[in-house]
Amino acid sequence: MSESTVSESSATLMVDLIISLDGYASAEGWPGWWGLEGPEYLAWLEEEGKKDLTMLMGANTYRVMSSMSEQALGDESGFSEEEGASLSGLAAMPKVIFSSTLKEPLAWPNSELVSGDAVEAVKEMKRTRTGTLSTLGSLSLCRSVLTAGLVDRYRLVVFPVITGKTGHERIYDGYPDVALELVDSRTFDGRSQLLEYIPRVIDGPPGSRQP
């Protein structure tokens, strides 16, 4: 990681992603969470939402998630009770939106707009804020802060599907080489696997001499 370390920061930055086994963020024609969001996973999401989290996202993710959150509040949303609670709960969470196209005021409650450089803004937030800063979707933002060495935790929930035909939004395209130290793991509903790592951007294979 860069000179910005956990010990020097007031806030911790976590990249938080859901992926298929072959590394896609979603797939054409498949429902959210690939239709595999069991009760253990949804209960875990609900508990995570109660923590001191500030969500970070780009404009596209903001548009999608704010619409789903609003839809979840309706009587005939189409979401299960657990899905609805997870989505509608996002409205109460503090959120920072990085965009040069969106304009204030943002309609989604508790949303702060940042139009400047995202990496510099995240550096400042790590220095001045507390709790955990956590990405939500926003693959280009995740890639930028990881490349900059700002990420303290890299967390994946891997869903047991391969979407080679229909998958899109390849998560790892454009990434630097990264060494990962496993610090936590868990299985949800007997199928989905949580993996949490400390990431370190590297210039060569792990175990070789690093500058």
PASEBA-1860 file (N, C-alpha, C; in nm, 3 decimals):
! residues 211
1> MSESTVSE> 0.084/-0.119/0.000/0.000/0.000/0.000/0.087/0.125/0.000 ~ 0.029/0.239/-0.026/0.106/0.362/-0.033/0.136/0.414/0.105 ~ 0.192/0.536/0.112/0.227/0.594/0.240/0.105/0.620/0.326 ~ -0.015/0.626/0.264/-0.138/0.643/0.342/-0.176/0.509/0.401 ~ -0.144/0.485/0.528/-0.166/0.356/0.591/-0.284/0.363/0.687 ~ -0.326/0.244/0.731/-0.439/0.240/0.824/-0.409/0.318/0.950 ~ -0.286/0.306/1.002/-0.252/0.372/1.128/-0.253/0.522/1.117 ~ -0.232/0.576/0.995/-0.229/0.720/0.976/-0.367/0.776/0.941
9> SSATLMVD> -0.465/0.689/0.921/-0.595/0.732/0.875/-0.697/0.728/0.986 ~ -0.791/0.821/0.982/-0.902/0.819/1.075/-1.011/0.724/1.027 ~ -1.028/0.711/0.897/-1.128/0.623/0.839/-1.060/0.511/0.761 ~ -1.127/0.398/0.753/-1.079/0.284/0.676/-1.155/0.278/0.544 ~ -1.085/0.251/0.435/-1.148/0.240/0.303/-1.158/0.094/0.263 ~ -1.280/0.052/0.229/-1.304/-0.085/0.186/-1.368/-0.087/0.048 ~ -1.308/-0.162/-0.042/-1.374/-0.194/-0.169/-1.460/-0.317/-0.144 ~ -1.588/-0.308/-0.175/-1.685/-0.412/-0.142/-1.759/-0.450/-0.270
17> LIISLDGY> -1.740/-0.574/-0.317/-1.793/-0.614/-0.446/-1.863/-0.749/-0.437 ~ -1.963/-0.769/-0.522/-2.020/-0.902/-0.544/-1.982/-0.945/-0.685 ~ -1.944/-1.073/-0.701/-1.894/-1.119/-0.830/-1.942/-1.261/-0.858 ~ -1.946/-1.294/-0.987/-1.960/-1.434/-1.027/-1.823/-1.500/-1.014 ~ -1.818/-1.631/-1.022/-1.692/-1.701/-1.008/-1.591/-1.659/-1.114 ~ -1.641/-1.621/-1.232/-1.550/-1.580/-1.339/-1.529/-1.429/-1.345 ~ -1.566/-1.357/-1.238/-1.524/-1.220/-1.224/-1.611/-1.113/-1.288 ~ -1.740/-1.141/-1.306/-1.832/-1.041/-1.359/-1.917/-0.982/-1.247
25> ASAEGWPG> -1.953/-0.855/-1.264/-2.036/-0.788/-1.165/-2.185/-0.813/-1.186 ~ -2.223/-0.852/-1.307/-2.363/-0.879/-1.336/-2.370/-0.959/-1.465 ~ -2.491/-0.998/-1.504/-2.509/-1.076/-1.626/-2.641/-1.041/-1.690 ~ -2.641/-1.034/-1.821/-2.760/-0.996/-1.897/-2.872/-1.099/-1.875 ~ -2.990/-1.048/-1.832/-3.105/-1.134/-1.814/-3.113/-1.201/-1.679 ~ -3.010/-1.184/-1.595/-3.011/-1.244/-1.462/-3.061/-1.141/-1.360 ~ -3.130/-1.185/-1.255/-3.175/-1.091/-1.151/-3.057/-1.046/-1.064 ~ -3.083/-0.949/-0.977/-2.980/-0.905/-0.883/-2.932/-1.020/-0.797
33> WWGLEGPE> -2.803/-1.014/-0.762/-2.740/-1.120/-0.684/-2.752/-1.255/-0.756 ~ -2.771/-1.252/-0.887/-2.784/-1.374/-0.967/-2.897/-1.465/-0.917 ~ -2.991/-1.406/-0.840/-3.103/-1.482/-0.788/-3.066/-1.576/-0.675 ~ -2.950/-1.556/-0.614/-2.899/-1.649/-0.513/-2.881/-1.584/-0.377 ~ -2.958/-1.479/-0.349/-2.945/-1.409/-0.221/-3.027/-1.480/-0.114 ~ -2.964/-1.571/-0.042/-3.034/-1.647/0.061/-3.053/-1.567/0.189 ~ -3.127/-1.622/0.285/-3.159/-1.550/0.409/-3.036/-1.515/0.492 ~ -2.934/-1.600/0.495/-2.814/-1.568/0.572/-2.743/-1.447/0.513
41> YLAWLEEE> -2.732/-1.443/0.381/-2.666/-1.331/0.316/-2.743/-1.201/0.336 ~ -2.875/-1.206/0.322/-2.955/-1.085/0.338/-2.953/-1.036/0.482 ~ -2.952/-1.129/0.578/-2.943/-1.088/0.719/-2.809/-1.022/0.747 ~ -2.704/-1.074/0.685/-2.570/-1.015/0.700/-2.568/-0.874/0.640 ~ -2.628/-0.857/0.524/-2.636/-0.724/0.463/-2.707/-0.626/0.555 ~ -2.815/-0.671/0.617/-2.890/-0.584/0.709/-2.803/-0.542/0.827 ~ -2.726/-0.635/0.883/-2.639/-0.603/0.995/-2.528/-0.509/0.952 ~ -2.473/-0.529/0.833/-2.369/-0.440/0.782/-2.421/-0.297/0.770
49> GKKDLTML> -2.548/-0.284/0.732/-2.607/-0.152/0.716/-2.621/-0.074/0.845 ~ -2.611/-0.142/0.960/-2.622/-0.075/1.089/-2.488/-0.021/1.138 ~ -2.380/-0.053/1.068/-2.248/-0.010/1.111/-2.221/0.134/1.068 ~ -2.110/0.189/1.117/-2.071/0.326/1.084/-2.007/0.327/0.946 ~ -2.093/0.326/0.845/-2.048/0.317/0.706/-2.086/0.443/0.629 ~ -1.996/0.488/0.546/-2.028/0.590/0.446/-2.008/0.525/0.309 ~ -2.112/0.524/0.228/-2.105/0.457/0.098/-2.049/0.552/-0.007 ~ -1.959/0.502/-0.091/-1.898/0.578/-0.200/-1.941/0.518/-0.332
57> MGANTYRV> -1.983/0.602/-0.425/-2.026/0.549/-0.555/-2.018/0.656/-0.663 ~ -2.021/0.610/-0.788/-2.025/0.699/-0.903/-2.168/0.728/-0.946 ~ -2.181/0.805/-1.053/-2.313/0.852/-1.096/-2.402/0.738/-1.143 ~ -2.348/0.643/-1.220/-2.431/0.534/-1.272/-2.486/0.448/-1.159 ~ -2.401/0.415/-1.063/-2.448/0.335/-0.949/-2.551/0.414/-0.869 ~ -2.528/0.545/-0.853/-2.625/0.629/-0.782/-2.762/0.621/-0.849 ~ -2.765/0.633/-0.979/-2.894/0.633/-1.050/-2.966/0.499/-1.031 ~ -2.892/0.390/-1.046/-2.953/0.258/-1.034/-3.000/0.231/-0.892
65> MSSMSEQA> -2.912/0.253/-0.794/-2.943/0.216/-0.656/-3.047/0.308/-0.594 ~ -3.044/0.436/-0.626/-3.146/0.527/-0.571/-3.284/0.490/-0.624 ~ -3.291/0.451/-0.752/-3.418/0.408/-0.810/-3.469/0.280/-0.744 ~ -3.379/0.183/-0.722/-3.419/0.057/-0.657/-3.459/0.081/-0.513 ~ -3.389/0.171/-0.443/-3.422/0.201/-0.304/-3.560/0.264/-0.294 ~ -3.591/0.356/-0.386/-3.723/0.418/-0.387/-3.831/0.316/-0.420 ~ -3.802/0.229/-0.518/-3.898/0.126/-0.556/-3.928/0.032/-0.441 ~ -3.825/0.002/-0.360/-3.842/-0.093/-0.249/-3.938/-0.041/-0.143
73> LGDESGFS> -3.962/0.090/-0.140/-4.054/0.148/-0.042/-4.200/0.128/-0.080 ~ -4.225/0.091/-0.206/-4.362/0.074/-0.253/-4.425/-0.055/-0.205 ~ -4.557/-0.058/-0.206/-4.631/-0.176/-0.159/-4.616/-0.294/-0.254 ~ -4.598/-0.267/-0.383/-4.585/-0.375/-0.481/-4.452/-0.360/-0.554 ~ -4.346/-0.363/-0.478/-4.213/-0.338/-0.535/-4.159/-0.456/-0.615 ~ -4.208/-0.577/-0.584/-4.153/-0.695/-0.649/-4.035/-0.755/-0.575 ~ -3.985/-0.684/-0.474/-3.874/-0.736/-0.393/-3.929/-0.818/-0.277 ~ -3.850/-0.916/-0.231/-3.886/-0.987/-0.109/-3.875/-0.892/0.009
81> EEEGASLS> -3.929/-0.933/0.123/-3.922/-0.848/0.243/-3.778/-0.817/0.279 ~ -3.691/-0.919/0.271/-3.551/-0.900/0.307/-3.480/-0.810/0.207 ~ -3.507/-0.831/0.077/-3.448/-0.745/-0.026/-3.493/-0.601/-0.008 ~ -3.622/-0.582/0.015/-3.676/-0.448/0.032/-3.614/-0.376/0.150 ~ -3.596/-0.448/0.261/-3.536/-0.386/0.380/-3.392/-0.344/0.352 ~ -3.318/-0.429/0.282/-3.179/-0.396/0.249/-3.170/-0.275/0.158 ~ -3.255/-0.269/0.057/-3.250/-0.159/-0.039/-3.303/-0.028/0.019 ~ -3.416/-0.034/0.088/-3.472/0.089/0.143/-3.384/0.144/0.254
89> GLAAMPKV> -3.311/0.056/0.324/-3.222/0.101/0.431/-3.108/0.186/0.382 ~ -3.075/0.176/0.254/-2.967/0.257/0.199/-2.999/0.407/0.205 ~ -3.127/0.442/0.206/-3.165/0.583/0.207/-3.113/0.654/0.332 ~ -3.110/0.583/0.444/-3.069/0.644/0.570/-2.918/0.651/0.587 ~ -2.843/0.581/0.504/-2.699/0.576/0.519/-2.634/0.698/0.453 ~ -2.526/0.752/0.511/-2.453/0.859/0.444/-2.386/0.808/0.318 ~ -2.396/0.887/0.211/-2.344/0.846/0.081/-2.269/0.962/0.018 ~ -2.157/0.931/-0.047/-2.082/1.031/-0.122/-2.083/0.988/-0.268
97> IFSSTLKE> -2.128/1.078/-0.354/-2.144/1.048/-0.496/-2.040/1.127/-0.574 ~ -1.958/1.059/-0.653/-1.856/1.125/-0.733/-1.907/1.138/-0.877 ~ -1.927/1.262/-0.920/-1.982/1.283/-1.054/-1.957/1.426/-1.099 ~ -1.925/1.440/-1.226/-1.914/1.574/-1.286/-2.041/1.610/-1.364 ~ -2.138/1.517/-1.369/-2.259/1.541/-1.447/-2.383/1.563/-1.359 ~ -2.389/1.498/-1.245/-2.503/1.519/-1.155/-2.499/1.659/-1.095 ~ -2.615/1.710/-1.059/-2.625/1.843/-0.999/-2.699/1.835/-0.865 ~ -2.661/1.921/-0.774/-2.732/1.930/-0.647/-2.860/2.011/-0.663
105> PLAWPNSE> -2.960/1.986/-0.580/-2.962/1.887/-0.472/-2.992/1.747/-0.524 ~ -2.929/1.646/-0.467/-2.956/1.509/-0.504/-3.083/1.460/-0.434 ~ -3.162/1.383/-0.507/-3.293/1.342/-0.455/-3.282/1.234/-0.348 ~ -3.182/1.148/-0.356/-3.168/1.039/-0.259/-3.122/1.098/-0.127 ~ -3.194/1.073/-0.017/-3.157/1.132/0.112/-3.015/1.097/0.155 ~ -2.953/1.190/0.226/-2.820/1.170/0.285/-2.711/1.146/0.181 ~ -2.725/1.213/0.067/-2.628/1.200/-0.041/-2.551/1.330/-0.059 ~ -2.419/1.320/-0.062/-2.330/1.434/-0.078/-2.261/1.422/-0.215
113> LVSGDAVE> -2.261/1.528/-0.292/-2.204/1.526/-0.425/-2.062/1.582/-0.423 ~ -1.968/1.509/-0.486/-1.831/1.555/-0.503/-1.802/1.557/-0.653 ~ -1.772/1.673/-0.706/-1.751/1.685/-0.851/-1.603/1.688/-0.889 ~ -1.513/1.699/-0.790/-1.371/1.705/-0.818/-1.308/1.568/-0.831 ~ -1.175/1.564/-0.823/-1.100/1.440/-0.838/-1.134/1.342/-0.725 ~ -1.179/1.222/-0.764/-1.226/1.126/-0.664/-1.113/1.076/-0.575 ~ -0.997/1.048/-0.632/-0.886/0.996/-0.553/-0.844/1.096/-0.447 ~ -0.831/1.224/-0.485/-0.792/1.326/-0.389/-0.899/1.344/-0.282
121> AVKEMKRT> -1.026/1.335/-0.324/-1.135/1.350/-0.227/-1.134/1.235/-0.127 ~ -1.108/1.113/-0.174/-1.105/0.997/-0.084/-0.987/1.008/0.012 ~ -0.873/1.055/-0.036/-0.758/1.077/0.053/-0.796/1.170/0.168 ~ -0.866/1.277/0.135/-0.905/1.373/0.237/-1.008/1.312/0.333 ~ -1.101/1.235/0.280/-1.202/1.172/0.366/-1.138/1.071/0.461 ~ -1.040/0.998/0.413/-0.970/0.903/0.501/-0.900/0.977/0.615 ~ -0.854/1.096/0.587/-0.780/1.172/0.687/-0.873/1.238/0.788 ~ -0.991/1.281/0.744/-1.075/1.365/0.828/-1.199/1.298/0.884
129> RTGTLSTL> -1.237/1.182/0.830/-1.359/1.116/0.875/-1.327/0.993/0.959 ~ -1.431/0.934/1.016/-1.416/0.815/1.098/-1.501/0.702/1.041 ~ -1.489/0.585/1.102/-1.568/0.471/1.056/-1.510/0.410/0.931 ~ -1.597/0.353/0.848/-1.555/0.285/0.726/-1.615/0.352/0.605 ~ -1.532/0.382/0.509/-1.576/0.426/0.377/-1.583/0.302/0.290 ~ -1.698/0.274/0.231/-1.717/0.150/0.156/-1.774/0.180/0.019 ~ -1.711/0.125/-0.084/-1.764/0.143/-0.218/-1.891/0.063/-0.237 ~ -1.975/0.108/-0.328/-2.095/0.036/-0.369/-2.093/0.031/-0.521
137> GSLSLCRS> -2.070/-0.088/-0.578/-2.057/-0.097/-0.724/-1.941/-0.010/-0.772 ~ -1.967/0.070/-0.878/-1.874/0.175/-0.920/-1.734/0.120/-0.947 ~ -1.724/0.036/-1.051/-1.600/-0.037/-1.077/-1.483/0.055/-1.109 ~ -1.506/0.163/-1.181/-1.395/0.253/-1.214/-1.344/0.324/-1.089 ~ -1.433/0.359/-0.997/-1.391/0.419/-0.871/-1.309/0.320/-0.790 ~ -1.355/0.194/-0.782/-1.280/0.091/-0.709/-1.140/0.075/-0.766 ~ -1.132/0.071/-0.898/-1.001/0.053/-0.964/-0.909/0.171/-0.935 ~ -0.963/0.291/-0.936/-0.881/0.411/-0.915/-0.823/0.417/-0.774
145> VLTAGLVD> -0.907/0.390/-0.673/-0.858/0.401/-0.536/-0.765/0.285/-0.501 ~ -0.787/0.169/-0.564/-0.695/0.057/-0.541/-0.559/0.086/-0.602 ~ -0.558/0.135/-0.726/-0.432/0.169/-0.793/-0.356/0.275/-0.716 ~ -0.428/0.367/-0.653/-0.365/0.474/-0.575/-0.314/0.427/-0.440 ~ -0.339/0.301/-0.404/-0.291/0.248/-0.277/-0.370/0.293/-0.157 ~ -0.496/0.329/-0.176/-0.576/0.383/-0.066/-0.662/0.278/0.004 ~ -0.672/0.158/-0.051/-0.768/0.058/-0.002/-0.708/-0.021/0.113 ~ -0.777/-0.022/0.226/-0.734/-0.097/0.344/-0.790/-0.239/0.347
153> RYRLVVFP> -0.910/-0.257/0.295/-0.973/-0.388/0.288/-1.036/-0.407/0.151 ~ -1.022/-0.528/0.098/-1.081/-0.564/-0.031/-1.170/-0.684/-0.007 ~ -1.303/-0.663/-0.014/-1.398/-0.767/0.024/-1.484/-0.809/-0.093 ~ -1.493/-0.938/-0.113/-1.572/-0.996/-0.221/-1.675/-1.091/-0.163 ~ -1.793/-1.094/-0.223/-1.883/-1.207/-0.203/-1.897/-1.275/-0.338 ~ -1.848/-1.398/-0.346/-1.842/-1.472/-0.472/-1.964/-1.562/-0.482 ~ -2.045/-1.539/-0.587/-2.165/-1.620/-0.608/-2.132/-1.737/-0.701 ~ -2.186/-1.856/-0.674/-2.143/-1.977/-0.744/-2.206/-1.993/-0.881
161> VITGKTGH> -2.174/-1.900/-0.970/-2.218/-1.908/-1.110/-2.102/-1.867/-1.200 ~ -2.101/-1.921/-1.319/-2.010/-1.877/-1.426/-2.097/-1.820/-1.536 ~ -2.077/-1.692/-1.569/-2.161/-1.625/-1.668/-2.079/-1.589/-1.791 ~ -2.009/-1.689/-1.843/-1.923/-1.666/-1.958/-1.996/-1.616/-2.081 ~ -2.123/-1.653/-2.098/-2.202/-1.614/-2.214/-2.271/-1.480/-2.193 ~ -2.323/-1.456/-2.073/-2.408/-1.338/-2.050/-2.345/-1.234/-1.959 ~ -2.231/-1.266/-1.897/-2.170/-1.174/-1.802/-2.124/-1.044/-1.865 ~ -2.138/-0.934/-1.791/-2.079/-0.808/-1.834/-2.030/-0.732/-1.712
169> ERIYDGYP> -1.959/-0.622/-1.734/-1.890/-0.548/-1.628/-1.781/-0.637/-1.566 ~ -1.676/-0.661/-1.642/-1.565/-0.740/-1.592/-1.492/-0.661/-1.484 ~ -1.484/-0.715/-1.366/-1.436/-0.640/-1.250/-1.288/-0.609/-1.258 ~ -1.206/-0.703/-1.301/-1.062/-0.687/-1.284/-0.991/-0.624/-1.404 ~ -1.063/-0.593/-1.510/-0.999/-0.530/-1.626/-0.938/-0.396/-1.585 ~ -0.813/-0.373/-1.624/-0.746/-0.247/-1.594/-0.682/-0.240/-1.458 ~ -0.691/-0.348/-1.378/-0.630/-0.349/-1.245/-0.477/-0.358/-1.255 ~ -0.408/-0.305/-1.156/-0.265/-0.335/-1.141/-0.252/-0.477/-1.085
177> DVALELVD> -0.129/-0.525/-1.072/-0.106/-0.650/-1.000/-0.121/-0.623/-0.850 ~ -0.188/-0.714/-0.782/-0.220/-0.693/-0.640/-0.198/-0.822/-0.563 ~ -0.124/-0.814/-0.453/-0.113/-0.926/-0.359/-0.223/-0.911/-0.254 ~ -0.282/-1.024/-0.213/-0.396/-1.023/-0.122/-0.368/-1.113/-0.003 ~ -0.381/-1.056/0.117/-0.366/-1.132/0.241/-0.505/-1.159/0.298 ~ -0.543/-1.286/0.304/-0.676/-1.323/0.352/-0.687/-1.299/0.502 ~ -0.789/-1.221/0.544/-0.808/-1.192/0.687/-0.945/-1.239/0.737 ~ -1.036/-1.276/0.646/-1.166/-1.324/0.691/-1.233/-1.400/0.577
185> SRTFDGRS> -1.313/-1.499/0.612/-1.391/-1.572/0.512/-1.515/-1.629/0.579 ~ -1.617/-1.650/0.497/-1.743/-1.701/0.549/-1.827/-1.752/0.434 ~ -1.909/-1.854/0.459/-2.001/-1.906/0.360/-2.144/-1.868/0.398 ~ -2.221/-1.816/0.301/-2.361/-1.781/0.323/-2.451/-1.884/0.254 ~ -2.548/-1.934/0.328/-2.653/-2.020/0.272/-2.596/-2.143/0.201 ~ -2.477/-2.185/0.242/-2.416/-2.304/0.184/-2.369/-2.289/0.042 ~ -2.356/-2.162/-0.008/-2.320/-2.148/-0.149/-2.233/-2.027/-0.180 ~ -2.264/-1.910/-0.125/-2.189/-1.789/-0.158/-2.076/-1.770/-0.058
193> QLLEYIPR> -1.961/-1.726/-0.106/-1.841/-1.720/-0.023/-1.793/-1.576/-0.006 ~ -1.784/-1.531/0.121/-1.724/-1.401/0.151/-1.574/-1.419/0.169 ~ -1.497/-1.332/0.104/-1.351/-1.333/0.116/-1.306/-1.189/0.141 ~ -1.237/-1.168/0.251/-1.189/-1.033/0.284/-1.037/-1.034/0.294 ~ -0.976/-0.937/0.226/-0.831/-0.932/0.213/-0.775/-0.795/0.251 ~ -0.648/-0.793/0.287/-0.568/-0.671/0.286/-0.495/-0.668/0.153 ~ -0.518/-0.566/0.069/-0.454/-0.563/-0.062/-0.323/-0.484/-0.061 ~ -0.234/-0.524/-0.151/-0.107/-0.452/-0.166/-0.071/-0.450/-0.315
201> VIDGPPGS> -0.065/-0.331/-0.373/-0.027/-0.318/-0.514/0.121/-0.354/-0.527 ~ 0.153/-0.440/-0.623/0.290/-0.492/-0.637/0.341/-0.473/-0.778 ~ 0.475/-0.480/-0.792/0.539/-0.465/-0.923/0.591/-0.597/-0.977 ~ 0.571/-0.705/-0.902/0.618/-0.836/-0.947/0.550/-0.944/-0.868 ~ 0.578/-1.071/-0.897/0.512/-1.181/-0.827/0.533/-1.174/-0.677 ~ 0.432/-1.209/-0.596/0.451/-1.214/-0.451/0.566/-1.307/-0.416 ~ 0.648/-1.264/-0.321/0.763/-1.343/-0.281/0.891/-1.300/-0.348 ~ 0.881/-1.227/-0.460/1.000/-1.172/-0.523/1.038/-1.043/-0.451
209> RQP> 1.158/-0.996/-0.476/1.202/-0.874/-0.408/1.125/-0.755/-0.462 ~ 1.063/-0.680/-0.371/0.990/-0.560/-0.409/1.075/-0.438/-0.376 ~ 1.068/-0.335/-0.460/1.146/-0.214/-0.431/1.099/-0.145/-0.307
END
